[in-house]
């Protein structure tokens, strides 16, 4: 399927293809379909009550997003992220998310800050009986508040793509580096204080980038050396 075809399929909200895409993606992100899981089109189609065609279109979209890969003699499987891929994706995300947060900052109101702070408090509570999957979901909710007002749709699209590419692995990232979770919550509060105080875009962007890079550094320190 060409990129144009994928775009056309994505532009049909409510279609069976869109429903299949959302259902399969939710299972990948939620961990029901773990890395390496074989995506049998006929089985998924039967489970969803659709024909194979919309499921195939959904799988193609997920492949374009990096969540699915095709292996010879195996077919479609859920993609994992090796340390090298994680490095490149996190480096890219630190840049684009930092920019998106800085551009979004002047448009973030008191209600947005309150919402983000409430999520961060949930994350702090989560530290007591640490659940890395829940913590990661809350982490995405927090950052979404900070970058969702970004007026540049192209940068925002790159941010969403970055989160999608990390979805499979990030469900367990904080399991490898639980100590990083404590620092992350404190850094979130610092980001909010910068936004509340009207800090300049460069300062906010730098803080957001360093926050993302710190998680990358902590993870890679626990992983095997890159080859």
Residue pairs with C-beta under 8 A, 6 or more apart in sequence:
1 9
1 57
1 60
3 64
5 60
6 60
6 61
6 64
9 15
9 17
9 18
9 57
9 60
9 61
10 18
10 21
10 61
12 18
15 54
16 50
16 51
16 54
17 53
17 54
17 57
17 58
18 58
19 48
19 50
19 54
20 44
20 45
20 48
20 50
20 54
20 55
20 57
20 58
21 57
21 58
21 61
21 62
23 48
23 58
24 33
24 39
24 44
24 55
24 58
24 59
24 62
25 58
25 62
25 67
25 164
27 33
28 62
28 67
28 68
28 78
28 167
28 168
29 167
29 168
29 171
30 171
31 133
31 171
33 39
33 78
34 78
34 168
35 78
35 79
35 80
35 81
35 168
35 169
36 77
36 78
36 80
37 77
37 78
38 74
38 75
38 76
38 77
39 59
39 68
39 75
39 76
39 77
39 78
40 75
41 52
41 55
41 56
41 59
41 75
41 76
42 52
44 55
45 51
45 52
45 54
45 55
48 55
59 68
59 76
62 68
63 69
63 70
63 76
65 161
65 164
65 165
66 79
66 161
66 164
66 165
67 78
67 79
67 164
67 165
67 167
67 168
68 76
68 77
68 78
68 79
69 76
69 77
69 79
70 76
70 77
71 77
78 168
79 168
80 168
80 169
81 89
81 165
81 166
81 168
81 169
83 220
83 223
83 224
83 226
84 226
84 227
85 165
86 166
86 169
86 216
86 219
86 220
86 223
87 216
87 220
87 226
89 162
89 165
89 166
90 166
90 212
90 213
90 215
90 216
90 219
91 213
91 216
92 158
92 162
93 159
93 162
93 163
93 166
93 212
94 208
94 209
94 212
94 213
94 216
95 209
96 155
96 158
96 159
96 162
97 143
97 147
97 159
97 162
97 208
97 209
97 212
98 205
98 206
98 208
98 209
98 212
99 150
99 152
99 155
99 205
100 147
100 150
100 152
100 155
100 156
100 159
101 143
101 146
101 147
101 150
101 191
101 204
101 205
101 208
102 201
102 202
102 204
102 205
102 208
103 150
103 151
103 152
103 155
103 201
104 146
104 147
104 148
104 149
104 150
104 151
105 146
105 195
105 199
105 201
105 204
107 149
107 151
108 145
108 146
108 149
108 195
112 145
112 149
113 192
113 195
113 196
115 145
116 142
116 145
116 146
116 188
116 192
117 189
117 192
119 138
119 141
119 142
119 145
120 142
120 185
120 188
120 189
120 192
122 138
123 135
123 138
123 139
123 142
123 181
123 184
123 185
123 188
124 185
126 134
126 135
126 138
127 135
127 181
127 182
127 185
130 174
130 178
130 181
132 171
132 172
132 173
132 174
132 175
132 178
132 181
133 171
133 172
135 174
135 181
136 170
136 171
136 173
136 174
139 174
139 184
140 163
142 188
146 191
146 195
146 208
147 156
147 159
148 156
150 156
150 159
163 170
166 173
173 215
173 219
174 180
174 181
176 219
176 222
176 223
177 215
177 218
177 219
177 221
177 222
179 218
180 214
180 215
180 218
180 219
183 214
184 211
184 214
184 215
187 207
187 211
187 214
188 211
190 207
191 204
191 207
191 208
191 211
194 203
194 204
194 207
195 204
220 226
